[in-house]
Amino acid sequence: MRSLLRTPPTAPMMASLVRDASLVWLASGVVGVSFGAIAVTGGLPVWVPVVMSLVVYAGSAQFSAVGVLLAGGGPLAAAATGLLLNTRTAAFSLAVADILGRGRIARLLGAHLVTDETVAFALAQQDPARRRAAFWISGLGLFTVWNAGVLAGALAGSALGDTGRYGLDAAFPAVLVALVLPVLREDRAVRRAALLGAALALAVTPAVPAGVPVLLALAGLALSGRRERTA
């Protein structure tokens, strides 16, 4: 990992970031177990959620794609659903473009590690060096734990029972709220964009498919920017 960083992080910085990122990793592993179990219990072979997690690596898109497959939809419909939900990562990629570095390998690997949690964790840091280290530490750790959790859940299959009764779906939202709170408190523009996006997502939730409200929430960025230009 040090070869991906322009300035290798110090040992105290590494320890601090690993400690903070471990909460995200824990939540990721728990939800990964749930995903693997749901996919296999629904009738998919073990290799499907495992390969999907390695190649696609997008939690919400994976849940949606598997939902389409288990509901009787074809592979093309499942892939289209996943791609639609993953369009939000285009905005995330712009936010961390400078963090990834300029090398092709770093950008290719970094693009695969771009997730809601990794971007939020990186941008919550105070200086560029710490942001870069936070992205790679959290990203590589999250990728490892997520895939390990999916494999464990897929192998366990129906032995876990109904995963919904454990309330696993609340793990990621709780972690994300904890990550973005410092930024929301300090930056009024970010806070305004977040509130507008959240209000829009809540308003359309009853009328659109799952996952679409998250995409529409990105409109909060445009609306907030327009307000600032006209102010």
Secondary structure as GFF3:
##gff-version 3
##sequence-region A 1 231
A	DSSP	three_ten_helix	2	4	.	.	.	ID=ss1
A	DSSP	alpha_helix	11	41	.	.	.	ID=ss2
A	DSSP	alpha_helix	47	55	.	.	.	ID=ss3
A	DSSP	alpha_helix	59	70	.	.	.	ID=ss4
A	DSSP	alpha_helix	75	86	.	.	.	ID=ss5
A	DSSP	alpha_helix	89	95	.	.	.	ID=ss6
A	DSSP	alpha_helix	97	100	.	.	.	ID=ss7
A	DSSP	alpha_helix	104	113	.	.	.	ID=ss8
A	DSSP	alpha_helix	116	123	.	.	.	ID=ss9
A	DSSP	alpha_helix	128	156	.	.	.	ID=ss10
A	DSSP	three_ten_helix	157	160	.	.	.	ID=ss11
A	DSSP	three_ten_helix	163	166	.	.	.	ID=ss12
A	DSSP	three_ten_helix	168	170	.	.	.	ID=ss13
A	DSSP	alpha_helix	171	186	.	.	.	ID=ss14
A	DSSP	alpha_helix	188	204	.	.	.	ID=ss15
A	DSSP	alpha_helix	212	216	.	.	.	ID=ss16
A	DSSP	alpha_helix	219	230	.	.	.	ID=ss17
###
